[in-house]
């Protein structure tokens, strides 16, 4: 998309990140942003900006681990952390509740979202108690794929309908931003 942070792109007069925060604020006790580089670029959002806690930017699992580490250090009573992609402007308003309920009902250790027959492993509910196991997988075993790590655990996958609007639509291209503008009109209704 020509550089820059995708979540800072505008859809319907609001940044994608503003939309993500609005969707998750009422569902979570606290929000943080996982981002590497200069955290000042997100200062206007008033949220802690937490970089990866392992070196060499090993991908989304490192961001999940950063969130788990932050929760362990700053919210010692927290047992679960939700991760969500900051380029998904239409996240479900019942995301946390449904993931948590499915995890309990299925006796699972983790839960991830799905739509349209596709899993969205970055959008999930993670046990803070598994953070040392995740760190070992990243640092010692060099595991980078979320699915490869979650395959070790009982995993609940929760599906949402993809019509009329896929709640996990993500904006990766200029064309996606144009489509998101159209979808934002559906989302408002």
Residue pairs with C-beta under 8 A, 6 or more apart in sequence:
1 9
1 172
1 173
1 174
1 177
2 174
5 35
5 41
6 16
6 86
6 87
6 171
6 172
7 15
7 16
7 17
7 20
7 86
7 87
8 15
8 16
8 17
8 41
9 15
9 16
9 171
9 177
10 16
11 19
11 89
11 171
11 177
11 180
11 181
11 184
12 181
12 184
12 185
12 188
16 86
16 87
16 88
16 89
16 171
16 180
17 33
17 42
17 45
17 86
18 45
19 89
19 90
20 84
20 85
20 86
20 88
20 89
20 91
21 31
21 45
21 47
23 90
23 91
23 92
23 93
23 95
24 31
24 82
24 84
24 91
24 95
24 96
25 31
26 93
27 82
27 93
27 94
27 95
27 96
27 97
28 82
28 96
29 75
29 78
30 74
30 75
30 78
31 47
32 47
32 48
32 49
32 50
32 67
32 70
33 42
33 45
33 47
33 48
33 49
33 50
33 86
34 49
34 50
34 51
34 52
34 63
34 66
34 67
34 83
35 41
35 42
35 49
35 50
35 51
36 51
36 52
36 57
37 51
39 49
39 51
42 49
48 70
48 74
50 66
50 67
50 69
50 70
51 66
52 58
52 62
52 63
52 65
52 66
53 62
53 65
53 66
53 69
53 135
54 62
54 65
54 135
54 138
54 139
58 138
58 142
58 144
59 144
60 83
60 121
60 122
60 146
61 134
61 137
61 138
61 143
61 144
61 145
61 146
61 149
62 138
63 83
64 81
64 83
64 124
64 126
64 134
64 146
65 131
65 134
65 135
65 138
67 81
67 83
67 126
68 81
68 126
68 128
68 130
68 131
68 134
69 131
71 78
71 81
71 128
72 78
72 128
72 131
78 128
79 127
79 128
79 129
80 100
80 125
80 126
80 127
80 128
81 125
81 126
81 128
82 95
82 96
82 99
82 124
82 125
82 126
83 122
83 123
83 124
83 126
84 91
84 95
84 122
84 123
85 120
85 122
85 123
85 168
85 170
87 170
87 171
87 172
88 123
88 167
88 168
88 169
88 170
88 171
89 169
89 171
89 180
89 184
89 187
90 165
90 166
90 167
90 168
90 169
90 183
90 184
90 187
91 123
91 167
91 168
92 98
92 113
92 160
92 167
95 113
95 123
95 167
96 125
98 158
98 160
99 111
99 112
99 113
99 124
99 125
99 156
99 158
100 111
100 125
102 108
102 111
102 156
102 157
102 158
103 109
103 110
103 111
103 125
103 156
105 156
106 154
106 156
107 154
108 153
108 154
108 155
108 156
109 127
109 130
109 153
109 154
109 155
110 124
110 125
110 126
110 127
110 130
110 150
110 153
110 154
110 155
110 156
111 124
111 125
111 155
111 156
111 157
111 158
112 119
112 120
112 121
112 123
112 124
112 125
112 150
112 155
112 156
112 157
112 158
113 119
113 120
113 123
113 124
113 157
113 158
113 159
113 160
113 168
114 120
114 157
114 158
114 159
114 160
115 159
115 160
115 161
115 162
115 166
115 167
115 168
116 162
116 166
119 147
119 157
120 168
121 146
121 147
121 150
122 146
123 168
124 146
124 150
126 134
130 153
133 152
134 149
137 143
137 149
138 144
143 149
160 166
160 167
160 168
164 186
165 183
165 186
165 187
169 176
169 179
169 180
169 183
170 176
171 177
171 180
